[in-house]
């Protein structure tokens, strides 16, 4: 028969260990996630698939961007109105991007 002390110890052990386990981080953990670290800048290449001046966005089908860990994909980017005005659907571009915390932003674009 199991003693009462053994049952109590069994029930309390996870409560005592949980704070210690929650604060432990593996040594390979990244130094912050996308919301706590400063936004990173990188360069990429892609094709303009949509331009939305009213929404302030440009949609690009871009190649992988290793500096950000991004695979190739189609996604929306914020951009300044002057930059949006210069971009045309179907145009191949090289671009500078700031990954931002919510929506990445194209900060410069050059025709390829």
C-alpha positions in Angstrom: 0.0 0.0 0.0 1.3 3.5 -0.9 1.7 5.8 2.0 0.1 9.2 2.1 3.5 10.9 2.1 4.4 9.1 -1.2 1.1 10.3 -2.8 1.7 13.9 -1.6 5.3 13.9 -2.8 4.1 12.5 -6.2 1.5 15.3 -6.5 3.8 18.1 -5.4 6.9 17.2 -7.4 5.7 18.6 -10.7 4.7 21.9 -9.0 8.2 22.2 -7.4 10.1 21.3 -10.6 8.0 23.4 -13.1 9.5 26.8 -12.4 13.0 25.4 -12.7 12.2 23.7 -16.0 10.4 26.8 -17.4 13.4 29.1 -16.8 16.0 26.6 -18.3 16.8 27.4 -21.9 18.9 25.2 -24.1 22.3 26.7 -25.0 21.3 26.6 -28.7 18.2 28.8 -28.2 18.1 31.9 -30.4 18.8 35.3 -28.8 15.2 36.5 -28.9 12.3 35.8 -31.3 11.0 38.0 -34.1 9.1 40.3 -31.7 12.0 40.9 -29.2 15.1 41.2 -31.4 15.7 44.2 -33.7 14.4 43.8 -37.2 17.0 42.5 -39.6 17.8 43.9 -43.1 18.6 41.8 -46.1 18.6 41.7 -49.9 16.5 39.6 -52.2 15.3 39.2 -55.8 11.9 38.5 -57.1 9.0 39.4 -59.4 6.3 42.0 -58.7 2.9 40.2 -58.8 0.7 43.0 -57.5 0.9 46.7 -56.5 -1.6 48.2 -54.1 -0.9 52.0 -53.8 -4.1 52.5 -51.6 -3.0 49.8 -49.2 0.7 50.7 -49.3 1.8 47.2 -50.3 3.6 45.4 -53.0 3.3 41.6 -53.5 6.5 39.8 -54.6 7.2 36.3 -55.7 10.7 36.2 -54.2 13.6 33.8 -54.3 15.0 32.4 -51.0 16.4 35.0 -48.6 19.0 33.1 -46.6 19.9 36.0 -44.3 16.3 36.0 -43.0 15.8 32.2 -43.2 13.0 32.7 -45.7 12.3 30.1 -48.5 11.0 31.3 -51.8 7.4 32.4 -51.6 4.9 35.0 -52.6 4.1 37.6 -50.0 3.1 41.2 -49.3 5.6 43.9 -48.3 5.0 47.5 -47.1 6.6 50.1 -49.2 6.8 53.9 -49.4 4.4 55.5 -51.9 7.2 56.8 -54.0 8.7 53.3 -54.3 5.3 51.7 -55.0 4.7 54.2 -57.9 7.9 53.0 -59.6 7.0 49.2 -59.5 5.1 47.4 -62.3 3.5 44.0 -62.2 5.7 41.4 -64.0 8.9 43.4 -63.3 12.0 41.5 -62.0 13.6 43.4 -59.2 16.4 43.2 -56.7 15.3 44.7 -53.4 16.4 45.6 -49.9 14.0 44.5 -47.1 13.6 45.2 -43.4 11.9 42.2 -41.9 9.9 44.4 -39.4 7.8 42.9 -36.6 4.5 42.6 -38.4 4.8 43.2 -42.1 8.2 43.3 -43.8 9.1 46.5 -45.7 10.9 47.0 -49.0 13.3 49.9 -48.5 14.8 50.0 -52.0 14.3 48.3 -55.3 16.3 48.0 -58.5 15.3 46.6 -61.9 17.1 43.4 -62.8 
